[in-house]
Amino acid sequence: MLKKILAGIIVTGCGALIFAQSASQPALYVKAAAIADGLVRTAGERPGMAVGTVTVQDDYRINVIRRTEAAGAIVHEVGTELHYITEGAGTLVTGGTLVPATDGGRAGIDGGVAERVAVGDAILIPEGTPHMYREVEGAISYLEVRF
């Protein structure tokens, strides 16, 4: 039941964001092929991560992210993020303290909460919160809304 409620909130919130984009344009339509093209085009830019952009505006951005491997920790000082898992599963670590990368390695998190996430799960990550996908089970894709 909670997953259905969260999905409704996500759909409603995304619709409100898209509608707020412009008074002259009632909606933003982005075809699946355009998102897939972005995923294919960016797959080689960063190891283990591809991005299909839906839209980037001054107040928000919406992407589809596909990860095939774990990633280092990051913190967005400005911008709360919503991840809605659409494919696969993995372990997301949030909170704790960011541990900077050393010797060419990846940044990490000291402490924090590790949670296995899978299709249908939604995660709201407040701005300033360290987060990282510590483990990826094959591949994980998610709709990312940053506002």
Secondary structure, DSSP 8 states (H G I E B T S, - for coil): -HHHHHHHHHHHHHHHHHHTT-SS-S-----HHHHHHHHHHHTTTBTTEEEEEEEE-SS-EEEEEEESS----B--SS--EEEEEEEEEEEEEESSEEE---TT---EEES-EEEEEETT-EEEE-TT--EEEEEEEEEEEEEEEE-
